[in-house]
Amino acid sequence: MVKIEKLTDEIKGAILKFLYKEEAINLFIIHFIENGNIGDLYIDKKDNIGAILHIKDDGNSLFTNFYYDNKKNFETIIKEIERLKSPRMLLAAKEEDVAVALKKLNITRNIDKNFYYIFDNEKKLNLHIEEFNFKKATFKDKDFIKEAYIDFFGAISKEDIESLTNDEKIKYDLKNGIYLLWREDTPVGLAKFSEFSRHFGEITTVYIKSEYRGRGLGKILMSKMVERLIEMGKTAITQVNVRNLSAKAIYEGIGFKKYCDYAFEFLDN
C-alpha cells in the first residue's frame, strides 16, 4: 500500500467518495480526514481506490481503522498491518474482519465483541429530566471532566491519567462537544461526541457519578445527546460491549438498533 504524504484535494475527494459508500461504519476515518487530522493514511492505489488503512495515535493506542471493497483488497490491508504491526495498534472494525485479521496475524484469543448501534430517528424520546439540567461543557468544567475520564476508563498509572486528562486532549474533546448533566450546581454526568460525518455523529463516554447511578440518569443523558444530534440534522451512533446488559437495555429502549457486530482488539499476544 502507498502512504499518503500529502493529502491533495483530488486524493481526499477520491478517498471520501470511497468511504461514503458505507458512511456509518466509516465514521471514524471520515471524521479525521474531513477535519484534517488524519494520522497515517494508506491506500492501495491513487486511482480506483479499493482499500484504505488509517492509523491515528490517540495517546492511548494506535487507533487503526480500515475499509475495502473485496477480499483481495482486504488481504492487502492485512499484509500492511503485519508490516506495521505494533502492540499499541488497536484494530477497530466489524467483528468478522477483526477475527480474520487476528487469525492471519497468528494472534489467538476470544474477541471481546461489541454491538454497533444506530439510532432510529423516528423514535420518540422521553426528555423529562426534572431537577437536572443538560449543558454544553466549557474548559472551566475541566476538573469534573478529568475526574469523569479517570473513573470511566479506570486509569491508574500516572502515564494513563496524563494521556487521558491533559489540557490539549480536553480542549480537543470540548471542540467536538462534551455535555454535562447537572443537579443544581453539581455536575453528576458526562457524555461526549467523538466523530461526525455528513449524516452521523458518535456518542461516547456516557458517564454517571457512582452515587447517582440506578436512577435512570444514563438513559436521560443518552436521550439528550441523541436529541442534540437530531437538531444538528444527524443520526446517533454508539457502541456497547455485549456483556454490558444494562447499557444495551437502555440504548435499545430509547431507540437504538444494532447495525453490526464490532470489535476493538490490540495486536498484542
Backbone hydrogen bonds, N-H to C=O, Kabsch-Sander energy under -0.5 kcal/mol:
donor,donor_aa,acceptor,acceptor_aa,energy
2,V,43,I,-3.3
4,I,41,L,-3.2
5,E,3,K,-0.9
8,T,6,K,-1.3
12,K,8,T,-2.9
13,G,9,D,-2.4
14,A,10,E,-1.9
15,I,11,I,-2.7
16,L,12,K,-2.6
17,K,13,G,-2.1
18,F,14,A,-1.7
19,L,15,I,-2.6
20,Y,16,L,-2.5
21,K,18,F,-1.2
22,E,19,L,-1.6
23,E,20,Y,-0.9
26,N,22,E,-1.4
27,L,24,A,-0.9
30,I,26,N,-2.5
31,H,27,L,-2.5
32,F,28,F,-1.9
33,I,29,I,-2.5
34,E,30,I,-2.9
35,N,31,H,-1.5
36,G,33,I,-1.4
37,N,32,F,-2.8
40,D,55,I,-3.2
41,L,39,G,-0.5
42,Y,53,L,-3.0
43,I,2,V,-2.3
44,D,51,A,-1.5
52,I,67,Y,-2.7
53,L,42,Y,-2.6
54,H,65,N,-3.1
55,I,40,D,-2.9
56,K,63,F,-2.6
58,D,56,K,-0.9
58,D,61,S,-2.1
62,L,88,R,-3.3
63,F,56,K,-2.5
63,F,61,S,-1.0
64,T,90,L,-2.9
65,N,54,H,-2.4
65,N,63,F,-0.5
67,Y,52,I,-2.1
69,D,50,G,-1.8
74,F,70,N,-1.8
75,E,71,K,-2.1
76,T,72,K,-1.5
77,I,73,N,-1.8
78,I,74,F,-2.3
79,K,75,E,-2.1
80,E,76,T,-1.7
81,I,77,I,-2.5
82,E,78,I,-2.4
83,R,79,K,-1.8
84,L,80,E,-2.0
85,K,81,I,-0.8
89,M,86,S,-1.9
90,L,62,L,-2.4
91,L,89,M,-0.6
91,L,265,E,-2.9
92,A,64,T,-2.6
93,A,263,A,-1.7
95,E,261,D,-1.9
97,D,94,K,-0.7
98,V,94,K,-2.3
99,A,95,E,-2.4
100,V,96,E,-1.8
101,A,97,D,-2.5
102,L,98,V,-2.6
103,K,99,A,-2.0
104,K,100,V,-2.4
105,L,101,A,-1.7
106,N,103,K,-1.6
107,I,102,L,-3.0
108,T,106,N,-0.6
109,R,107,I,-0.6
113,K,111,I,-1.2
114,N,262,Y,-3.3
115,F,240,V,-3.0
116,Y,260,C,-2.7
117,Y,115,F,-0.7
117,Y,238,T,-3.2
118,I,257,K,-2.6
119,F,236,A,-2.6
120,D,255,G,-2.4
121,N,119,F,-0.9
123,K,120,D,-2.3
127,L,125,L,-0.8
129,I,127,L,-0.6
132,F,129,I,-2.5
133,N,182,W,-2.5
135,K,133,N,-0.5
135,K,180,L,-2.5
137,A,178,I,-3.2
141,D,138,T,-2.1
142,K,139,F,-1.6
144,F,141,D,-0.6
145,I,141,D,-2.1
146,K,142,K,-2.8
147,E,143,D,-2.0
148,A,144,F,-2.8
149,Y,145,I,-2.6
150,I,146,K,-2.4
151,D,147,E,-2.0
152,F,148,A,-3.2
153,F,149,Y,-2.6
154,G,150,I,-0.8
155,A,150,I,-1.3
161,I,157,S,-2.4
162,E,158,K,-2.3
163,S,159,E,-2.3
164,L,160,D,-1.8
165,T,161,I,-2.0
166,N,162,E,-1.4
170,I,166,N,-2.1
171,K,167,D,-2.6
172,Y,168,E,-2.2
173,D,169,K,-2.8
174,L,170,I,-2.4
175,K,171,K,-1.7
176,N,172,Y,-1.4
177,G,173,D,-2.2
179,Y,191,A,-3.2
180,L,135,K,-3.2
181,L,189,G,-2.1
182,W,133,N,-3.6
182,W,180,L,-0.5
183,R,186,T,-3.0
184,E,131,E,-0.7
184,E,182,W,-0.5
186,T,183,R,-2.1
188,V,181,L,-3.4
189,G,181,L,-1.4
190,L,207,Y,-2.8
191,A,179,Y,-2.0
192,K,204,T,-2.3
193,F,177,G,-2.8
194,S,202,E,-2.0
197,S,200,F,-2.5
201,G,235,T,-2.1
202,E,195,E,-2.5
203,I,237,I,-2.7
204,T,192,K,-2.9
207,Y,190,L,-3.5
207,Y,205,T,-0.8
209,K,188,V,-2.9
212,Y,209,K,-2.2
213,R,210,S,-1.3
215,R,212,Y,-0.6
220,I,216,G,-1.6
221,L,217,L,-3.0
222,M,218,G,-2.5
223,S,219,K,-2.3
224,K,220,I,-2.3
225,M,221,L,-1.9
226,V,222,M,-2.4
227,E,223,S,-2.5
228,R,224,K,-2.1
229,L,225,M,-1.9
230,I,226,V,-2.4
231,E,227,E,-2.2
232,M,228,R,-1.1
233,G,230,I,-1.6
234,K,229,L,-2.7
235,T,199,H,-2.5
237,I,201,G,-2.2
238,T,117,Y,-1.8
240,V,115,F,-1.7
242,V,113,K,-2.2
244,N,241,N,-1.9
245,L,243,R,-1.8
248,K,244,N,-2.3
249,A,245,L,-2.2
250,I,246,S,-2.0
251,Y,247,A,-2.9
252,E,248,K,-2.6
253,G,249,A,-1.8
254,I,250,I,-1.6
255,G,251,Y,-0.9
256,F,251,Y,-2.6
257,K,118,I,-2.8
259,Y,116,Y,-3.7
260,C,116,Y,-1.1
262,Y,114,N,-3.0
263,A,93,A,-2.2
264,F,112,D,-0.6
265,E,91,L,-2.2
267,L,89,M,-1.8
